[in-house]
C-alpha cells in the first residue's frame, strides 16, 4: 500500500466530531459507543503516530462520565502524549446564531472548562454545530477565548475560492475580532471512508508541494465510522481491527515520509493565514437544501447531483440553497420551540441565570437537534423534542421559584410570542402554561404541565417534505424491479453514503404519506358530514362543512380570585348536509383555568342562527404527545363508556387507532412521566383516535414515526332555527392515577423508562 516517495510533502489535519442529542435514548448512546466511539479510541491506541483532533459535545461527555469513565481517562492519556487535540464548541451543541450572544459565550466557555478539567488542556479551537455560520459570530467566539474553527469548503467557494486556495486557514473578523477559519475538504469527506484507502492517499499525494506548507483538512462526524448503516464491519472488520480505518491509519503511517499528520491548533499557531476572508451566511450544502421549501429543495438537490455527476465544479460552487433560519418559517413547531427558548432565556437571566435558577436546563434546551430537519431526524424526533421542552419548563420552574416563591399564582399576557406581528394569548401559572392562538381557531398550541415538566401538545404536523418525492420514485422503481428481477442493481462491497442512498424500513411507505391542512394544535373545532369514515378523517380526505378551522376568533379574557376565563367566539357558516346552502352558526367556547390546579374546563355553545334545520357532526380535536411511539407500554389511554365501567375498563396503547362509541370521557398518560390526565364529558360522544405518523428520512432509511395521538370527540347535532347546543369538557391532571404498565417485560420497560432527560 506504500506510495513510492517522490519530492514534495503535505500536511493532513483530521478532526472528528462526536455528538449525541440531549434527551436521546441511553441505549442509542451505548450502541454508538460500541460501534464507533470505542473502536476509534482503540484504533488510535494501536496507531500512536496518528494525530487527530477530537470533539465530544457536553451531552456526550456527561453520558461517558456516568457510563464509561475509563473512556475519558484513556482519551486524556492520548492528549497527554500529544497524539490528540481536544476541540471545544457549544457545550450542548447549539446552533450558535440562533441563541442570544451571552448564551453563546456561556456555552463555549462551559465546554472549554470541562475539557480542561477532564483532559488537562484548554481548547484553542471549536466545532461549529452543523457548520451554520453567520458573519457576526467572530465576536462571541473571541469573547469565549477561541482562536480557530472549521467550516465546509462550500462557505469559501461561495465567495469565489477554489480547492487550490484552501490549503491553509484564513482570517475572518467582525468589528476587529479575528477568528482563524479552516475549510474541510468535500473531496476527503466523500472518499473517507466511502472509497478505497488508495484513492484517498493518491488524492493527497497529488496535492503535495516542495515546501510542504500545504495542509489538507477533513472534519466530519465520528459516527460515520461504524454506527452509520453498513459501516460497522466495513470500518472495523470482523475482528475489530482489520477494517477500513486501520487500513487507512496504516497507510498514513507508511507514507509519513511525505504525508505529515498535524494537529490543527499547532498549525494555526505556527503558520500565518493565507489571507483575509469574509464568509457569507451558510452551512454545508445539504443543510441549505433542506432549509428550502420542499418543492424547491427537491429541484435544488436534483440540480446539485446533476452538476456533481457532470463534474461541473465551476457551476457547482455557486449553488446556494436556503438560509438556516428558514426552518423557523417552514415548521411552526420549530419556531414555537425557539421562541419559547428565547422567552425562557430572558426570564432566567432576569432572575440571575445561575444553575440553581435554571441556567443549565436553559443551555440543554438550546441543543440543536430539533431546531431543524434534514437527513438525521431533526424536529421529527419526538423523544428529543419532548426533552427540549422538559428542560425549558424545568428552567422556567426554577426562575419562577425565585420570583414567586412556592405559593399559587396566575397571569395572562397578549403578546406576539411567535414574532409575526400578531398577538397570542399566554396563560402562565404555578401549575401550568397554556398558549392560545385566537387568529387560528382559538386553538391551544402549547400546554406545559409544570409538575411533570411536560408539554402535552408537542405534536408534529404531517408536512410535505422534499424527500417524499424521492421516496415515491424509489418505491415505483422498487416495485418495477420486483416485477422484473433482472433489472436489479449490482451489489457493492463498499457502504453507501447516506446522503445519496435511499433505504426504506418497510415496503410501500409512499402509500402512507399524508399531508395535514392545518397545524396539529388542540381545541380545533370541526363540522363534519354525517357518515364520514374514520379512515378518511385520519388521512385528511374530507371537506369541512364549516369555516372554523384555522379561522380568526374573537377573544376576551377576565381574571378573578378563582382563576382566568377566556371566551373565544366566531360567527361563521356551516354547510347543510346534502345541500348547497350555508347556515349562519355562532360558536362560543369558554375556557376556565382554575388557580392552583392542573385543570382546564372548556364549555361549548353552538347556536343555529339560520332559518333552516342544521344537521351536522361537531368535533373537538385534541392532539397529545405522551412519548407513545413504538407501542410504548408505559403510554396509555383508557376510554370511559357504557361498555367499560370503572372496574372493567380496558387499557389501550397510546399510539393505537380506533373508534369508541358512547364515550363519557377518557384517561391518558405515561407512567414513566408520572403524568396522567382525566378527561370527562358532560354529554356522551363518539371518540375517534389515531396515531399521527409521519414518513421521515434518516441515515438508516425512511420510516413511519409516531408524532403524537389525535383524539376527537364527536357529537351529532340536530338544531332547529335559533336552537343551541351546550357541551363541556373537563381535563384534569391526576397525580394519583397510575395504571399498571401494559407490558411487564423488564427489558422493554427499562429501555422505555430510561430516557436521558
NORWOHU-V242985 format. One record per helix or strand of 2 or more residues. SS is the DSSP state (@ for helix, = for strand). FROM is the first residue (numbers start at 1). TO is the last residue. If there is no record, write none. Layout:
[[SS	FROM	TO] [SS	FROM	TO]]
//
This chain:
[[=	9	18] [@	26	46] [=	52	56] [@	58	67] [@	69	80] [=	84	86] [@	96	98] [@	101	119] [=	125	127] [@	129	131] [@	137	143] [=	148	152] [@	153	157] [@	163	165] [=	169	174] [=	177	184] [@	186	191] [@	197	206] [=	215	221] [@	222	224] [@	232	236] [@	244	254] [=	259	261] [@	264	270] [@	285	290] [@	294	309] [@	313	316] [@	324	330] [@	332	350] [@	355	357] [@	359	364] [@	368	370] [@	378	380] [@	382	404] [=	410	415] [=	424	429] [=	432	437] [@	438	440] [=	443	449] [=	454	455] [@	466	483] [@	485	487] [@	509	512] [=	524	528] [@	534	538] [=	554	560] [=	563	575] [=	582	594] [=	599	608] [=	614	624] [@	629	631] [=	635	641] [=	652	653] [=	658	670] [=	675	696] [=	702	719] [=	724	733] [@	746	753]]
//
